Amino acid sequence: MRISVSSDMDEPVARSLVAELRSRGHEVRTHGALRPGDDARWAACSEAAAREVAAGTSDQAIVCCWTGTGASIAANKVPGVRAALCTDAYTADGARRWNDANVLALSLRLTSEPLLKEILDAWFAARASEDADDRENVAHVARLDLGG
């Protein structure tokens, strides 16, 4: 899977994230502080990673900033992106299952390496729900992207 990763800081958790994704066999595209010379502002690098998902050049993205909040806000401004700020495995599972989230937002401050692995395990194991109500909610969000 191709995964875009952005971080506004070159922190140990961000480096561990990239290494963990690669060890799981994913192709990783980096943005922000993880790519020398790139714009490391959280809004800019999160947008860049999210745009790759919206364009289909990446299957998913993981965006990081100190709290994860700014990264998730910026990513969610890109039409077609459903970013979820996840601080635990249960939330990551629900975000994929019920919201069909395609961008994971993480807090560099709150995410330890063991917790990172738990979140990634849950994120990648979960599949989007086929329940009609869940699908209609995701479709509703897609219509919001179109201004409706």
Disulfide bonds with the S-S distance in Angstrom:
none
